[in-house]
Amino acid sequence: MATQTAAARREDARAAYDAFIKECPTSQLLARISDKWVGLVLSALGEAGDGSMRYSELGRRIPGVSQKMLTQTLRSLERDGLVTRSVTASVPVRVDYRLTALGGSLGCLLSSVKHWAEHHFDEVSAHRQAYDEAAADA
């Protein structure tokens, strides 16, 4: 059996979508979807009653997001096929965002992470405090 060079192994891993390889496209996708604004936008859209939200509703629902970051996040999600954008001609123009089926499947996962954080924050906070106290005593 012939041995492969490191470059050949990396190329094979890239073709097999191994996210542990820096150059792998899935690594880039993981970086995109692990962004906190992406998680919050997808969660907010997933929790919307009719599955659709206006830009201004998203801005109010997500604390701390700037207009620039919300716009960039929505554009990247639309480019990736996770969100659709529909414009209704009116005064003022109405822009609605909705999860695609692909976005919905990811939104479920990210909503679970959000819920986990909400339910376990007190426990994590207690561990942080104990760690910081032990580090200060050392």
C-alpha positions, 0 to 999 in steps of 0.5 A, a space after each residue: 500500500 502506497 503512503 500519501 504525502 501530507 498534502 495528498 491527505 489534506 486534499 483527500 480530507 477536503 474532498 471528504 468534507 472533514 471540518 477538522 481540516 482548516 482548508 475544508 469548506 465545511 470548516 468555513 461553514 461551521 465558522 459562519 453558523 457558529 456566529 452568535 448573530 446567525 444563531 439568534 437570527 435563525 432562532 428568532 425566525 424559527 420562533 416567529 408565529 407565522 415563520 416570517 419577520 420584518 427587518 425591524 422586528 428582528 432588530 427589536 427581537 435581537 438585543 445588541 445587534 447593530 443595523 450593520 451586523 443584522 444586514 450583513 448576517 441576513 445577506 449571508 444567510 440569504 446567500 447560503 440559502 438559509 433565509 429568503 427575503 421578500 420585498 413588498 412594494 408599499 410605503 414604506 417598503 416592506 421586507 420580510 425574512 423567512 427560513 427556508 427548509 434548509 434554514 429551518 433544519 439548522 434553526 432547530 439545532 441552534 434554537 436548542 443551543 439557545 435554550 440550553 444556554 438559557 436553562 443552564 446559565 446559572 449553573 455555568 455562572 456558578 462554575 465560573 465564579 468557583 473557578 475564578 475564586 480558586 484562581 484568585 486563591 492560587 
